[in-house]
Amino acid sequence: AVIGDATLADAILDRLVHNAHRLKLTGDSVRRPEGNLTRAKKGAK
């Protein structure tokens, strides 16, 4: 929607992904698997 042309947006994303580097991260995650927001969403069902 920001670019206005789907073909142009697709071409831009193709170039970004093509030139991207993948990083393999090791160690513990910074995210908490059962944070306060996660519990609130589960309990709201």
PDB file of all heavy atoms in Angstrom:
ATOM      1  N   ALA A   1       0.834  -1.193   0.000  1.00  0.00           N
ATOM      2  CA  ALA A   1       0.000   0.000   0.000  1.00  0.00           C
ATOM      3  C   ALA A   1       0.880   1.259   0.000  1.00  0.00           C
ATOM      4  O   ALA A   1       0.508   2.250  -0.606  1.00  0.00           O
ATOM      5  CB  ALA A   1      -0.931  -0.009   1.198  1.00  0.00           C
ATOM      6  N   VAL A   2       2.009   1.208   0.677  1.00  0.00           N
ATOM      7  CA  VAL A   2       2.880   2.387   0.750  1.00  0.00           C
ATOM      8  C   VAL A   2       3.520   2.675  -0.601  1.00  0.00           C
ATOM      9  O   VAL A   2       3.610   3.823  -1.019  1.00  0.00           O
ATOM     10  CB  VAL A   2       3.973   2.189   1.831  1.00  0.00           C
ATOM     11  CG1 VAL A   2       4.967   3.316   1.822  1.00  0.00           C
ATOM     12  CG2 VAL A   2       3.334   2.045   3.195  1.00  0.00           C
ATOM     13  N   ILE A   3       3.930   1.622  -1.305  1.00  0.00           N
ATOM     14  CA  ILE A   3       4.591   1.803  -2.596  1.00  0.00           C
ATOM     15  C   ILE A   3       3.565   2.107  -3.684  1.00  0.00           C
ATOM     16  O   ILE A   3       3.827   2.892  -4.574  1.00  0.00           O
ATOM     17  CB  ILE A   3       5.446   0.564  -2.943  1.00  0.00           C
ATOM     18  CG1 ILE A   3       6.575   0.464  -1.914  1.00  0.00           C
ATOM     19  CG2 ILE A   3       6.008   0.648  -4.348  1.00  0.00           C
ATOM     20  CD1 ILE A   3       7.397  -0.774  -2.008  1.00  0.00           C
ATOM     21  N   GLY A   4       2.405   1.478  -3.619  1.00  0.00           N
ATOM     22  CA  GLY A   4       1.351   1.769  -4.573  1.00  0.00           C
ATOM     23  C   GLY A   4       1.304   0.846  -5.775  1.00  0.00           C
ATOM     24  O   GLY A   4       0.297   0.777  -6.452  1.00  0.00           O
ATOM     25  N   ASP A   5       2.368   0.131  -6.063  1.00  0.00           N
ATOM     26  CA  ASP A   5       2.408  -0.768  -7.220  1.00  0.00           C
ATOM     27  C   ASP A   5       2.912  -2.123  -6.752  1.00  0.00           C
ATOM     28  O   ASP A   5       4.041  -2.246  -6.268  1.00  0.00           O
ATOM     29  CB  ASP A   5       3.322  -0.189  -8.299  1.00  0.00           C
ATOM     30  CG  ASP A   5       3.392  -1.031  -9.550  1.00  0.00           C
ATOM     31  OD1 ASP A   5       2.551  -1.922  -9.723  1.00  0.00           O
ATOM     32  OD2 ASP A   5       4.301  -0.790 -10.368  1.00  0.00           O
ATOM     33  N   ALA A   6       2.081  -3.146  -6.903  1.00  0.00           N
ATOM     34  CA  ALA A   6       2.429  -4.475  -6.403  1.00  0.00           C
ATOM     35  C   ALA A   6       3.661  -5.040  -7.101  1.00  0.00           C
ATOM     36  O   ALA A   6       4.493  -5.694  -6.470  1.00  0.00           O
ATOM     37  CB  ALA A   6       1.244  -5.422  -6.571  1.00  0.00           C
ATOM     38  N   THR A   7       3.800  -4.787  -8.399  1.00  0.00           N
ATOM     39  CA  THR A   7       4.953  -5.304  -9.143  1.00  0.00           C
ATOM     40  C   THR A   7       6.244  -4.667  -8.652  1.00  0.00           C
ATOM     41  O   THR A   7       7.257  -5.347  -8.462  1.00  0.00           O
ATOM     42  CB  THR A   7       4.777  -5.043 -10.654  1.00  0.00           C
ATOM     43  OG1 THR A   7       3.542  -5.611 -11.067  1.00  0.00           O
ATOM     44  CG2 THR A   7       5.904  -5.644 -11.449  1.00  0.00           C
ATOM     45  N   LEU A   8       6.217  -3.373  -8.415  1.00  0.00           N
ATOM     46  CA  LEU A   8       7.389  -2.665  -7.916  1.00  0.00           C
ATOM     47  C   LEU A   8       7.738  -3.146  -6.502  1.00  0.00           C
ATOM     48  O   LEU A   8       8.910  -3.382  -6.190  1.00  0.00           O
ATOM     49  CB  LEU A   8       7.144  -1.159  -7.913  1.00  0.00           C
ATOM     50  CG  LEU A   8       8.278  -0.285  -7.433  1.00  0.00           C
ATOM     51  CD1 LEU A   8       9.530  -0.477  -8.292  1.00  0.00           C
ATOM     52  CD2 LEU A   8       7.867   1.174  -7.449  1.00  0.00           C
ATOM     53  N   ALA A   9       6.738  -3.322  -5.660  1.00  0.00           N
ATOM     54  CA  ALA A   9       6.976  -3.810  -4.297  1.00  0.00           C
ATOM     55  C   ALA A   9       7.590  -5.198  -4.332  1.00  0.00           C
ATOM     56  O   ALA A   9       8.518  -5.493  -3.567  1.00  0.00           O
ATOM     57  CB  ALA A   9       5.668  -3.822  -3.518  1.00  0.00           C
ATOM     58  N   ASP A  10       7.110  -6.061  -5.216  1.00  0.00           N
ATOM     59  CA  ASP A  10       7.648  -7.413  -5.348  1.00  0.00           C
ATOM     60  C   ASP A  10       9.104  -7.383  -5.796  1.00  0.00           C
ATOM     61  O   ASP A  10       9.944  -8.120  -5.285  1.00  0.00           O
ATOM     62  CB  ASP A  10       6.799  -8.207  -6.336  1.00  0.00           C
ATOM     63  CG  ASP A  10       7.123  -9.682  -6.329  1.00  0.00           C
ATOM     64  OD1 ASP A  10       7.274 -10.247  -5.232  1.00  0.00           O
ATOM     65  OD2 ASP A  10       7.232 -10.261  -7.420  1.00  0.00           O
ATOM     66  N   ALA A  11       9.421  -6.506  -6.737  1.00  0.00           N
ATOM     67  CA  ALA A  11      10.799  -6.389  -7.226  1.00  0.00           C
ATOM     68  C   ALA A  11      11.734  -5.899  -6.116  1.00  0.00           C
ATOM     69  O   ALA A  11      12.852  -6.405  -5.965  1.00  0.00           O
ATOM     70  CB  ALA A  11      10.849  -5.430  -8.412  1.00  0.00           C
ATOM     71  N   ILE A  12      11.282  -4.946  -5.329  1.00  0.00           N
ATOM     72  CA  ILE A  12      12.099  -4.427  -4.224  1.00  0.00           C
ATOM     73  C   ILE A  12      12.360  -5.527  -3.195  1.00  0.00           C
ATOM     74  O   ILE A  12      13.494  -5.718  -2.742  1.00  0.00           O
ATOM     75  CB  ILE A  12      11.409  -3.210  -3.572  1.00  0.00           C
ATOM     76  CG1 ILE A  12      11.425  -2.026  -4.538  1.00  0.00           C
ATOM     77  CG2 ILE A  12      12.090  -2.843  -2.251  1.00  0.00           C
ATOM     78  CD1 ILE A  12      10.559  -0.872  -4.096  1.00  0.00           C
ATOM     79  N   LEU A  13      11.315  -6.268  -2.833  1.00  0.00           N
ATOM     80  CA  LEU A  13      11.483  -7.341  -1.847  1.00  0.00           C
ATOM     81  C   LEU A  13      12.383  -8.448  -2.376  1.00  0.00           C
ATOM     82  O   LEU A  13      13.177  -9.012  -1.628  1.00  0.00           O
ATOM     83  CB  LEU A  13      10.120  -7.902  -1.442  1.00  0.00           C
ATOM     84  CG  LEU A  13       9.291  -6.971  -0.569  1.00  0.00           C
ATOM     85  CD1 LEU A  13       7.904  -7.545  -0.353  1.00  0.00           C
ATOM     86  CD2 LEU A  13       9.977  -6.709   0.754  1.00  0.00           C
ATOM     87  N   ASP A  14      12.279  -8.768  -3.668  1.00  0.00           N
ATOM     88  CA  ASP A  14      13.169  -9.774  -4.257  1.00  0.00           C
ATOM     89  C   ASP A  14      14.627  -9.370  -4.111  1.00  0.00           C
ATOM     90  O   ASP A  14      15.483 -10.178  -3.789  1.00  0.00           O
ATOM     91  CB  ASP A  14      12.848  -9.984  -5.733  1.00  0.00           C
ATOM     92  CG  ASP A  14      11.634 -10.862  -5.946  1.00  0.00           C
ATOM     93  OD1 ASP A  14      11.224 -11.551  -4.996  1.00  0.00           O
ATOM     94  OD2 ASP A  14      11.108 -10.855  -7.078  1.00  0.00           O
ATOM     95  N   ARG A  15      14.936  -8.109  -4.336  1.00  0.00           N
ATOM     96  CA  ARG A  15      16.309  -7.632  -4.229  1.00  0.00           C
ATOM     97  C   ARG A  15      16.790  -7.640  -2.783  1.00  0.00           C
ATOM     98  O   ARG A  15      17.935  -7.968  -2.504  1.00  0.00           O
ATOM     99  CB  ARG A  15      16.438  -6.246  -4.847  1.00  0.00           C
ATOM    100  CG  ARG A  15      16.472  -6.335  -6.364  1.00  0.00           C
ATOM    101  CD  ARG A  15      16.244  -5.000  -7.030  1.00  0.00           C
ATOM    102  NE  ARG A  15      16.279  -5.103  -8.475  1.00  0.00           N
ATOM    103  CZ  ARG A  15      15.302  -5.576  -9.234  1.00  0.00           C
ATOM    104  NH1 ARG A  15      14.211  -6.041  -8.680  1.00  0.00           N
ATOM    105  NH2 ARG A  15      15.411  -5.611 -10.546  1.00  0.00           N
ATOM    106  N   LEU A  16      15.915  -7.288  -1.866  1.00  0.00           N
ATOM    107  CA  LEU A  16      16.287  -7.315  -0.449  1.00  0.00           C
ATOM    108  C   LEU A  16      16.589  -8.733   0.017  1.00  0.00           C
ATOM    109  O   LEU A  16      17.581  -8.983   0.697  1.00  0.00           O
ATOM    110  CB  LEU A  16      15.174  -6.719   0.411  1.00  0.00           C
ATOM    111  CG  LEU A  16      15.028  -5.213   0.363  1.00  0.00           C
ATOM    112  CD1 LEU A  16      13.775  -4.791   1.107  1.00  0.00           C
ATOM    113  CD2 LEU A  16      16.247  -4.525   0.932  1.00  0.00           C
ATOM    114  N   VAL A  17      15.729  -9.671  -0.332  1.00  0.00           N
ATOM    115  CA  VAL A  17      15.912 -11.058   0.090  1.00  0.00           C
ATOM    116  C   VAL A  17      17.131 -11.664  -0.588  1.00  0.00           C
ATOM    117  O   VAL A  17      17.895 -12.406   0.027  1.00  0.00           O
ATOM    118  CB  VAL A  17      14.635 -11.884  -0.199  1.00  0.00           C
ATOM    119  CG1 VAL A  17      14.873 -13.356   0.019  1.00  0.00           C
ATOM    120  CG2 VAL A  17      13.495 -11.386   0.675  1.00  0.00           C
ATOM    121  N   HIS A  18      17.339 -11.340  -1.854  1.00  0.00           N
ATOM    122  CA  HIS A  18      18.468 -11.887  -2.598  1.00  0.00           C
ATOM    123  C   HIS A  18      19.806 -11.458  -1.987  1.00  0.00           C
ATOM    124  O   HIS A  18      20.764 -12.218  -1.962  1.00  0.00           O
ATOM    125  CB  HIS A  18      18.411 -11.445  -4.060  1.00  0.00           C
ATOM    126  CG  HIS A  18      19.567 -11.926  -4.873  1.00  0.00           C
ATOM    127  ND1 HIS A  18      19.711 -13.252  -5.240  1.00  0.00           N
ATOM    128  CD2 HIS A  18      20.649 -11.279  -5.369  1.00  0.00           C
ATOM    129  CE1 HIS A  18      20.826 -13.387  -5.937  1.00  0.00           C
ATOM    130  NE2 HIS A  18      21.419 -12.208  -6.024  1.00  0.00           N
ATOM    131  N   ASN A  19      19.871 -10.248  -1.484  1.00  0.00           N
ATOM    132  CA  ASN A  19      21.120  -9.711  -0.935  1.00  0.00           C
ATOM    133  C   ASN A  19      21.238  -9.887   0.572  1.00  0.00           C
ATOM    134  O   ASN A  19      22.175  -9.400   1.179  1.00  0.00           O
ATOM    135  CB  ASN A  19      21.247  -8.223  -1.286  1.00  0.00           C
ATOM    136  CG  ASN A  19      21.443  -8.011  -2.762  1.00  0.00           C
ATOM    137  OD1 ASN A  19      22.175  -8.755  -3.414  1.00  0.00           O
ATOM    138  ND2 ASN A  19      20.775  -7.019  -3.315  1.00  0.00           N
ATOM    139  N   ALA A  20      20.294 -10.592   1.179  1.00  0.00           N
ATOM    140  CA  ALA A  20      20.286 -10.753   2.632  1.00  0.00           C
ATOM    141  C   ALA A  20      21.274 -11.833   3.063  1.00  0.00           C
ATOM    142  O   ALA A  20      21.610 -12.740   2.311  1.00  0.00           O
ATOM    143  CB  ALA A  20      18.885 -11.127   3.113  1.00  0.00           C
ATOM    144  N   HIS A  21      21.747 -11.703   4.284  1.00  0.00           N
ATOM    145  CA  HIS A  21      22.618 -12.710   4.901  1.00  0.00           C
ATOM    146  C   HIS A  21      21.837 -13.397   6.000  1.00  0.00           C
ATOM    147  O   HIS A  21      21.097 -12.761   6.738  1.00  0.00           O
ATOM    148  CB  HIS A  21      23.864 -12.056   5.514  1.00  0.00           C
ATOM    149  CG  HIS A  21      24.761 -11.430   4.511  1.00  0.00           C
ATOM    150  ND1 HIS A  21      25.717 -12.135   3.837  1.00  0.00           N
ATOM    151  CD2 HIS A  21      24.834 -10.157   4.061  1.00  0.00           C
ATOM    152  CE1 HIS A  21      26.354 -11.327   3.017  1.00  0.00           C
ATOM    153  NE2 HIS A  21      25.830 -10.124   3.129  1.00  0.00           N
ATOM    154  N   ARG A  22      22.017 -14.707   6.126  1.00  0.00           N
ATOM    155  CA  ARG A  22      21.373 -15.455   7.199  1.00  0.00           C
ATOM    156  C   ARG A  22      22.351 -15.614   8.342  1.00  0.00           C
ATOM    157  O   ARG A  22      23.510 -15.967   8.146  1.00  0.00           O
ATOM    158  CB  ARG A  22      20.942 -16.833   6.715  1.00  0.00           C
ATOM    159  CG  ARG A  22      19.818 -16.770   5.726  1.00  0.00           C
ATOM    160  CD  ARG A  22      19.345 -18.145   5.412  1.00  0.00           C
ATOM    161  NE  ARG A  22      17.900 -18.118   5.512  1.00  0.00           N
ATOM    162  CZ  ARG A  22      17.139 -19.181   5.453  1.00  0.00           C
ATOM    163  NH1 ARG A  22      17.679 -20.367   5.326  1.00  0.00           N
ATOM    164  NH2 ARG A  22      15.844 -19.070   5.525  1.00  0.00           N
ATOM    165  N   LEU A  23      21.867 -15.361   9.536  1.00  0.00           N
ATOM    166  CA  LEU A  23      22.685 -15.509  10.732  1.00  0.00           C
ATOM    167  C   LEU A  23      22.107 -16.626  11.592  1.00  0.00           C
ATOM    168  O   LEU A  23      20.917 -16.620  11.898  1.00  0.00           O
ATOM    169  CB  LEU A  23      22.691 -14.215  11.543  1.00  0.00           C
ATOM    170  CG  LEU A  23      23.197 -12.971  10.825  1.00  0.00           C
ATOM    171  CD1 LEU A  23      23.017 -11.757  11.718  1.00  0.00           C
ATOM    172  CD2 LEU A  23      24.646 -13.135  10.421  1.00  0.00           C
ATOM    173  N   LYS A  24      22.948 -17.573  11.966  1.00  0.00           N
ATOM    174  CA  LYS A  24      22.509 -18.626  12.872  1.00  0.00           C
ATOM    175  C   LYS A  24      22.885 -18.208  14.285  1.00  0.00           C
ATOM    176  O   LYS A  24      24.054 -18.029  14.607  1.00  0.00           O
ATOM    177  CB  LYS A  24      23.167 -19.957  12.514  1.00  0.00           C
ATOM    178  CG  LYS A  24      22.656 -21.086  13.349  1.00  0.00           C
ATOM    179  CD  LYS A  24      23.164 -22.424  12.874  1.00  0.00           C
ATOM    180  CE  LYS A  24      22.559 -23.501  13.727  1.00  0.00           C
ATOM    181  NZ  LYS A  24      22.917 -24.836  13.251  1.00  0.00           N
ATOM    182  N   LEU A  25      21.879 -18.034  15.109  1.00  0.00           N
ATOM    183  CA  LEU A  25      22.098 -17.592  16.477  1.00  0.00           C
ATOM    184  C   LEU A  25      22.074 -18.793  17.411  1.00  0.00           C
ATOM    185  O   LEU A  25      21.293 -19.717  17.235  1.00  0.00           O
ATOM    186  CB  LEU A  25      21.013 -16.596  16.884  1.00  0.00           C
ATOM    187  CG  LEU A  25      20.910 -15.352  15.995  1.00  0.00           C
ATOM    188  CD1 LEU A  25      19.744 -14.492  16.451  1.00  0.00           C
ATOM    189  CD2 LEU A  25      22.199 -14.568  16.009  1.00  0.00           C
ATOM    190  N   THR A  26      22.914 -18.739  18.416  1.00  0.00           N
ATOM    191  CA  THR A  26      22.953 -19.806  19.406  1.00  0.00           C
ATOM    192  C   THR A  26      22.727 -19.212  20.787  1.00  0.00           C
ATOM    193  O   THR A  26      22.816 -18.005  20.978  1.00  0.00           O
ATOM    194  CB  THR A  26      24.304 -20.543  19.382  1.00  0.00           C
ATOM    195  OG1 THR A  26      25.346 -19.606  19.641  1.00  0.00           O
ATOM    196  CG2 THR A  26      24.547 -21.213  18.041  1.00  0.00           C
ATOM    197  N   GLY A  27      22.423 -20.049  21.715  1.00  0.00           N
ATOM    198  CA  GLY A  27      22.216 -19.591  23.087  1.00  0.00           C
ATOM    199  C   GLY A  27      20.737 -19.460  23.405  1.00  0.00           C
ATOM    200  O   GLY A  27      19.864 -19.767  22.602  1.00  0.00           O
ATOM    201  N   ASP A  28      20.470 -18.990  24.604  1.00  0.00           N
ATOM    202  CA  ASP A  28      19.099 -18.840  25.065  1.00  0.00           C
ATOM    203  C   ASP A  28      18.410 -17.676  24.365  1.00  0.00           C
ATOM    204  O   ASP A  28      19.039 -16.681  24.005  1.00  0.00           O
ATOM    205  CB  ASP A  28      19.063 -18.600  26.576  1.00  0.00           C
ATOM    206  CG  ASP A  28      19.550 -19.802  27.354  1.00  0.00           C
ATOM    207  OD1 ASP A  28      19.475 -20.912  26.811  1.00  0.00           O
ATOM    208  OD2 ASP A  28      19.998 -19.613  28.500  1.00  0.00           O
ATOM    209  N   SER A  29      17.107 -17.811  24.218  1.00  0.00           N
ATOM    210  CA  SER A  29      16.306 -16.748  23.626  1.00  0.00           C
ATOM    211  C   SER A  29      16.102 -15.638  24.647  1.00  0.00           C
ATOM    212  O   SER A  29      15.998 -15.891  25.853  1.00  0.00           O
ATOM    213  CB  SER A  29      14.954 -17.297  23.194  1.00  0.00           C
ATOM    214  OG  SER A  29      14.130 -16.257  22.724  1.00  0.00           O
ATOM    215  N   VAL A  30      16.011 -14.421  24.168  1.00  0.00           N
ATOM    216  CA  VAL A  30      15.743 -13.284  25.047  1.00  0.00           C
ATOM    217  C   VAL A  30      14.256 -13.246  25.394  1.00  0.00           C
ATOM    218  O   VAL A  30      13.857 -12.756  26.432  1.00  0.00           O
ATOM    219  CB  VAL A  30      16.161 -11.963  24.361  1.00  0.00           C
ATOM    220  CG1 VAL A  30      15.829 -10.763  25.213  1.00  0.00           C
ATOM    221  CG2 VAL A  30      17.643 -11.995  24.072  1.00  0.00           C
ATOM    222  N   ARG A  31      13.435 -13.798  24.521  1.00  0.00           N
ATOM    223  CA  ARG A  31      11.990 -13.815  24.748  1.00  0.00           C
ATOM    224  C   ARG A  31      11.622 -14.851  25.799  1.00  0.00           C
ATOM    225  O   ARG A  31      12.171 -15.933  25.848  1.00  0.00           O
ATOM    226  CB  ARG A  31      11.264 -14.167  23.460  1.00  0.00           C
ATOM    227  CG  ARG A  31      11.497 -13.190  22.378  1.00  0.00           C
ATOM    228  CD  ARG A  31      10.762 -13.631  21.158  1.00  0.00           C
ATOM    229  NE  ARG A  31      11.108 -12.789  20.029  1.00  0.00           N
ATOM    230  CZ  ARG A  31      10.688 -12.990  18.812  1.00  0.00           C
ATOM    231  NH1 ARG A  31       9.912 -14.017  18.547  1.00  0.00           N
ATOM    232  NH2 ARG A  31      11.039 -12.187  17.843  1.00  0.00           N
ATOM    233  N   ARG A  32      10.671 -14.513  26.629  1.00  0.00           N
ATOM    234  CA  ARG A  32      10.165 -15.464  27.617  1.00  0.00           C
ATOM    235  C   ARG A  32       9.012 -16.237  26.970  1.00  0.00           C
ATOM    236  O   ARG A  32       8.080 -15.635  26.453  1.00  0.00           O
ATOM    237  CB  ARG A  32       9.664 -14.733  28.855  1.00  0.00           C
ATOM    238  CG  ARG A  32      10.816 -14.243  29.723  1.00  0.00           C
ATOM    239  CD  ARG A  32      10.276 -13.636  30.976  1.00  0.00           C
ATOM    240  NE  ARG A  32      10.099 -12.214  30.682  1.00  0.00           N
ATOM    241  CZ  ARG A  32       9.334 -11.398  31.367  1.00  0.00           C
ATOM    242  NH1 ARG A  32       8.646 -11.842  32.380  1.00  0.00           N
ATOM    243  NH2 ARG A  32       9.235 -10.141  31.050  1.00  0.00           N
ATOM    244  N   PRO A  33       9.055 -17.560  27.007  1.00  0.00           N
ATOM    245  CA  PRO A  33       8.000 -18.336  26.355  1.00  0.00           C
ATOM    246  C   PRO A  33       6.617 -18.126  26.966  1.00  0.00           C
ATOM    247  O   PRO A  33       5.627 -18.197  26.295  1.00  0.00           O
ATOM    248  CB  PRO A  33       8.446 -19.787  26.517  1.00  0.00           C
ATOM    249  CG  PRO A  33       9.491 -19.776  27.544  1.00  0.00           C
ATOM    250  CD  PRO A  33      10.071 -18.407  27.606  1.00  0.00           C
ATOM    251  N   GLU A  34       6.540 -17.851  28.238  1.00  0.00           N
ATOM    252  CA  GLU A  34       5.252 -17.635  28.900  1.00  0.00           C
ATOM    253  C   GLU A  34       5.247 -16.273  29.579  1.00  0.00           C
ATOM    254  O   GLU A  34       5.164 -16.162  30.796  1.00  0.00           O
ATOM    255  CB  GLU A  34       4.974 -18.743  29.925  1.00  0.00           C
ATOM    256  CG  GLU A  34       4.696 -20.080  29.309  1.00  0.00           C
ATOM    257  CD  GLU A  34       3.400 -20.098  28.496  1.00  0.00           C
ATOM    258  OE1 GLU A  34       2.438 -19.404  28.882  1.00  0.00           O
ATOM    259  OE2 GLU A  34       3.360 -20.802  27.487  1.00  0.00           O
ATOM    260  N   GLY A  35       5.325 -15.226  28.785  1.00  0.00           N
ATOM    261  CA  GLY A  35       5.301 -13.874  29.329  1.00  0.00           C
ATOM    262  C   GLY A  35       3.903 -13.469  29.748  1.00  0.00           C
ATOM    263  O   GLY A  35       2.928 -14.189  29.518  1.00  0.00           O
ATOM    264  N   ASN A  36       3.763 -12.317  30.336  1.00  0.00           N
ATOM    265  CA  ASN A  36       2.466 -11.828  30.809  1.00  0.00           C
ATOM    266  C   ASN A  36       1.475 -11.663  29.661  1.00  0.00           C
ATOM    267  O   ASN A  36       0.298 -11.959  29.797  1.00  0.00           O
ATOM    268  CB  ASN A  36       2.637 -10.503  31.543  1.00  0.00           C
ATOM    269  CG  ASN A  36       3.373 -10.685  32.852  1.00  0.00           C
ATOM    270  OD1 ASN A  36       3.370 -11.767  33.430  1.00  0.00           O
ATOM    271  ND2 ASN A  36       4.029  -9.638  33.312  1.00  0.00           N
ATOM    272  N   LEU A  37       1.916 -11.179  28.529  1.00  0.00           N
ATOM    273  CA  LEU A  37       1.017 -10.968  27.398  1.00  0.00           C
ATOM    274  C   LEU A  37       0.507 -12.295  26.852  1.00  0.00           C
ATOM    275  O   LEU A  37      -0.653 -12.411  26.475  1.00  0.00           O
ATOM    276  CB  LEU A  37       1.719 -10.184  26.288  1.00  0.00           C
ATOM    277  CG  LEU A  37       2.086  -8.740  26.629  1.00  0.00           C
ATOM    278  CD1 LEU A  37       2.868  -8.122  25.484  1.00  0.00           C
ATOM    279  CD2 LEU A  37       0.843  -7.933  26.915  1.00  0.00           C
ATOM    280  N   THR A  38       1.364 -13.308  26.821  1.00  0.00           N
ATOM    281  CA  THR A  38       0.958 -14.615  26.308  1.00  0.00           C
ATOM    282  C   THR A  38      -0.119 -15.225  27.206  1.00  0.00           C
ATOM    283  O   THR A  38      -1.119 -15.738  26.730  1.00  0.00           O
ATOM    284  CB  THR A  38       2.167 -15.567  26.234  1.00  0.00           C
ATOM    285  OG1 THR A  38       3.181 -14.946  25.453  1.00  0.00           O
ATOM    286  CG2 THR A  38       1.785 -16.885  25.607  1.00  0.00           C
ATOM    287  N   ARG A  39       0.067 -15.127  28.507  1.00  0.00           N
ATOM    288  CA  ARG A  39      -0.919 -15.680  29.435  1.00  0.00           C
ATOM    289  C   ARG A  39      -2.237 -14.932  29.348  1.00  0.00           C
ATOM    290  O   ARG A  39      -3.294 -15.526  29.420  1.00  0.00           O
ATOM    291  CB  ARG A  39      -0.395 -15.629  30.861  1.00  0.00           C
ATOM    292  CG  ARG A  39       0.282 -16.910  31.262  1.00  0.00           C
ATOM    293  CD  ARG A  39       0.706 -16.809  32.663  1.00  0.00           C
ATOM    294  NE  ARG A  39       1.910 -15.971  32.621  1.00  0.00           N
ATOM    295  CZ  ARG A  39       2.765 -15.830  33.602  1.00  0.00           C
ATOM    296  NH1 ARG A  39       2.556 -16.406  34.723  1.00  0.00           N
ATOM    297  NH2 ARG A  39       3.821 -15.089  33.478  1.00  0.00           N
ATOM    298  N   ALA A  40      -2.194 -13.624  29.183  1.00  0.00           N
ATOM    299  CA  ALA A  40      -3.425 -12.833  29.097  1.00  0.00           C
ATOM    300  C   ALA A  40      -4.232 -13.231  27.865  1.00  0.00           C
ATOM    301  O   ALA A  40      -5.447 -13.341  27.910  1.00  0.00           O
ATOM    302  CB  ALA A  40      -3.085 -11.344  29.053  1.00  0.00           C
ATOM    303  N   LYS A  41      -3.546 -13.485  26.751  1.00  0.00           N
ATOM    304  CA  LYS A  41      -4.246 -13.875  25.527  1.00  0.00           C
ATOM    305  C   LYS A  41      -4.859 -15.261  25.675  1.00  0.00           C
ATOM    306  O   LYS A  41      -5.966 -15.500  25.248  1.00  0.00           O
ATOM    307  CB  LYS A  41      -3.289 -13.859  24.337  1.00  0.00           C
ATOM    308  CG  LYS A  41      -2.929 -12.463  23.894  1.00  0.00           C
ATOM    309  CD  LYS A  41      -2.004 -12.503  22.712  1.00  0.00           C
ATOM    310  CE  LYS A  41      -1.589 -11.103  22.314  1.00  0.00           C
ATOM    311  NZ  LYS A  41      -0.638 -11.091  21.208  1.00  0.00           N
ATOM    312  N   LYS A  42      -4.142 -16.192  26.298  1.00  0.00           N
ATOM    313  CA  LYS A  42      -4.666 -17.543  26.470  1.00  0.00           C
ATOM    314  C   LYS A  42      -5.864 -17.542  27.409  1.00  0.00           C
ATOM    315  O   LYS A  42      -6.832 -18.234  27.182  1.00  0.00           O
ATOM    316  CB  LYS A  42      -3.574 -18.477  27.023  1.00  0.00           C
ATOM    317  CG  LYS A  42      -2.551 -18.866  26.009  1.00  0.00           C
ATOM    318  CD  LYS A  42      -1.538 -19.811  26.631  1.00  0.00           C
ATOM    319  CE  LYS A  42      -0.461 -20.188  25.637  1.00  0.00           C
ATOM    320  NZ  LYS A  42       0.554 -21.059  26.230  1.00  0.00           N
ATOM    321  N   GLY A  43      -5.811 -16.750  28.448  1.00  0.00           N
ATOM    322  CA  GLY A  43      -6.895 -16.704  29.407  1.00  0.00           C
ATOM    323  C   GLY A  43      -8.120 -15.979  28.882  1.00  0.00           C
ATOM    324  O   GLY A  43      -9.217 -16.159  29.376  1.00  0.00           O
ATOM    325  N   ALA A  44      -7.969 -15.164  27.838  1.00  0.00           N
ATOM    326  CA  ALA A  44      -9.087 -14.372  27.314  1.00  0.00           C
ATOM    327  C   ALA A  44      -9.993 -15.191  26.416  1.00  0.00           C
ATOM    328  O   ALA A  44     -11.073 -14.763  26.075  1.00  0.00           O
ATOM    329  CB  ALA A  44      -8.537 -13.186  26.530  1.00  0.00           C
ATOM    330  N   LYS A  45      -9.566 -16.408  26.044  1.00  0.00           N
ATOM    331  CA  LYS A  45     -10.387 -17.220  25.122  1.00  0.00           C
ATOM    332  C   LYS A  45     -11.668 -17.665  25.724  1.00  0.00           C
ATOM    333  O   LYS A  45     -11.952 -17.836  26.798  1.00  0.00           O
ATOM    334  CB  LYS A  45      -9.587 -18.443  24.642  1.00  0.00           C
ATOM    335  CG  LYS A  45      -8.521 -18.052  23.668  1.00  0.00           C
ATOM    336  CD  LYS A  45      -7.833 -19.313  23.181  1.00  0.00           C
ATOM    337  CE  LYS A  45      -6.737 -18.950  22.206  1.00  0.00           C
ATOM    338  NZ  LYS A  45      -6.020 -20.095  21.748  1.00  0.00           N
TER     339      LYS A  45
END
